[in-house]
Amino acid sequence: METNKEISALLTLIDDPDEEVFGLVSNKIVDYGTNIIPNLEHLWESTPNEEIQTRIELLIHRLHFTDLTEDFRQWNISGHHDLMLGAMLTGKFQFPDVSTAPVLQEIEKVRRNIWLELNNYLTPLEQINIVTSILYSYYGLKGTETNYKEPNEFLLHKTLEAKRGNQISNGILYLVLCELLDIPVRAINIPRQFIIAYFKPGYSDENLPNPVHKIEFYIDPTSGQVFTQQDVESYFKRISVPPVGAYFKPRKNKQVIQQLLEEFGKCFTSEKDLYKQSELIELAKLLE
């Protein structure tokens, strides 16, 4: 009963014009955790004042963000950095109530279709042709240019929903499927691109100074198009960057999600959204 009284008292102070008072009230509200969100939503619905509504929205976001930070901290210290889970946590930044189950079902559907076509006698290129054919032709996934005005195209659940994503979200989907199918495909660090590489089976040493000779070929996840070493070297010439070994090292899942958070953050550049960019950078730093 006392708790309810204190919550009611705090909620009446949300409209206090004194920023210092509002700051103290906000901190107190956040201390209650996400259980207080229904009270805030009820207040939002019964408040005609837009400024107060904005304050309530920011408080709800802050509560979700506090929880999300803890989820990322747990993901970071876990032994296996599950790529799909990391991508879903990123989606929760904009869509806190997103459910993992439909995403798992959709990925399983695609995985099963690919698995039925695979066998032990296929060459690496034949394997990848099957993955690409099922994902882009049969399933109908489309790839788009990276556009920071389309934040949804960075998010795995939205990419599956709309069957369209940019290079990084399509790339994460491709990596998740290959991991489930035991196909040795990994993200690499080519500048200004999100490219994945098919590593020779059995290669797992990430400490080689230059693992280029361990790579069979490259895949652009925008379309599933395959590239040769020569194509990649031509790209390096075009951008006037020497193709040093570090660019060809397989990236850890943690680094992939870090890049996703940083790139997703670039979608929030308007003055009212800059706090979101700072928060996403904060989450990316958490994974260092």
Protein Blocks (a to p, Z undefined) as FASTA:
>chain_A
ZZmmmmmmmmmmmmpmblklmmmmmmmmmmnommlmmmmmmmmmmpmblklmmmmmmmmm
mmmmmmmmmmmmmmmmpmblcfklmmmmmmmmmmmmbcfklmmmmmmmmmmmmmmmpcfk
bcfklmmmmmmmmmmmmnopacddddfklmmlmpmklmmmnopacfklmmmmmmmmmmmn
opacdddfdehiacdddddehiabfkbfblmlmpfbdcdfknopacdfklmmmmmmmnop
acdfklmpccdfklmmmmmmmmmmmmmmbfklmmmmmmmmmmmmmmZZ
